[in-house]
């Protein structure tokens, strides 16, 4: 057991104000955790060269009232670090964490560690048990950079509490440039532990690579008895997440809590789920309704932009799933090859889906149900319903406001409707969309909701003029009227306040059905929706 000698050197440095303990090349057996104090640095000569290898099933001791279950730990330390070595928990099948950055106290309520670093190390796990390969708890000014984590979970499991890198609570934490693989549970896990003072402030997760794991990343606030432990100032950027068994990124907000200023940008998420699996999601934003004692959770300034989502497989596989998440902007992303829905939202309060590309979805490009307001603008939907079911490119149901505006729908095969706004929606407009397809198998643009800007009306033979009441119409807007069914007719439409009038150049020779589209902007001649067949 080499732990006593290494610990003696670490303690000697601590008593003398700090220092660097060099760990030469070799394999060092340990049976208890190594503890670093302030200004002490444990430095090897490289991953795979300086190796700390656990020889026991469990590594544990108590330090300053804190239960430490890890190969190496910093407890209430300032300016301590572990660098350039390997930690091997696999040989002893050790049920413990790899590196832990901890506060003092039996309930972790004491002084937190600050300005500590874990860099250039490798942690090899021992399989499916509840442990964190690298763990920061309430630490502030923490750097976890350029590490390799291997949980040794090579095949999917139904349930696992193994985590790769976890940071609960704390502020000014950087997790960058790490490679995490073979993790049974969540590779990168962030949030609150349901204990006091475990909110998160200023967290950056950048340039990491995650592969062959249950879920790539999870983050969210929690409610503690002392009050909400909120999350603010999060950047998740430039990461690569691939070969995931269940999920890419999950963001959650609980009743009574708040998540604020979250940016998820320029990430690659690919190959999520499996053909025989169910419920795989590349992105999942989960909100929470109010309870008897707590208000609904809040999400302020969540932006998901310029990410690439490719190949989400299985039953009910979804590129972006939003359930009751309060407010979200999804912009400039590329979503493709999803077995069910490119985007699906249920109960979203304020959802903006803009300037995205959504291609080759098995059932539907985008589905929104039970939303407050939903705005679907400037997107390109390509080949929706490729799984055989000719659902709509975009379907909106039970929304209270919004629009489907200036989108392009392209298909090389016979296509279902481009847009369907269902009967339970109110005040949702369908404007300036275009369909390019050889043929359509249903009405391309359908708006059945109340206060719909699309509709049709019947005119009897012999009519020379007809007035249609509609509270959306205003003289400053535009009404486009076309013949849907019946004899040829020439006519002109005039918007008025709360209605529009259609004057026929000659009395109708036979009964006719006319369709209309209402726009609030007369100055744009291209406000109507276009169907381009044979393209």
Buried (B, 14 or more C-beta within 10 A) or exposed (E): EBBEEBBEBBBEBBEEEBBEBEBEEEEBBBBBBBBBBBBBBBBBBBBEBBBBBBBBEEBEBEBBBBEBBBBBBBBBBBBBBBBBBBBBBBBBBBBBBBBBBBBBBEEBBBBBBBBBBBBBBBBBBBBBBEBBBBBBBBBBBBBBBBBBBBBBBEEBEEEBEBBBBBBBBBBBBBBBBBBBBBBBBBBBBBBBBEBBBBBBBBBBBBBBBBBBBBBBBBBBBBBBEEEBBBBBBBBBBBBBBBEBBBBBBBBBBBBBBBBBBBBBBBBBBBBBBBEEBEBBBBBBBBBBEEEEEBEBBBBEEBBBBBBBBBBBBBBBBBBBBBBBBBBBBBBBBBBBBBBBBBBBBBBBBBBBBBBBBBBBBBBBBBBBBBBBBBBBBBBBBBBBBBBEEBBBBBBBBBBBBBBBBBBBBBBEEEBBBBBBBBEBBBBBBBBBBBBBBEEBEBBBBBBBBEBBBBBBBEBEEEBEEBEBEBEBBBEEBBBBBEBBEBEEBEBEBBBBEEBBBBEBEEEBEEBBEBBBBBBBEBEEEEBBBEBEEEE
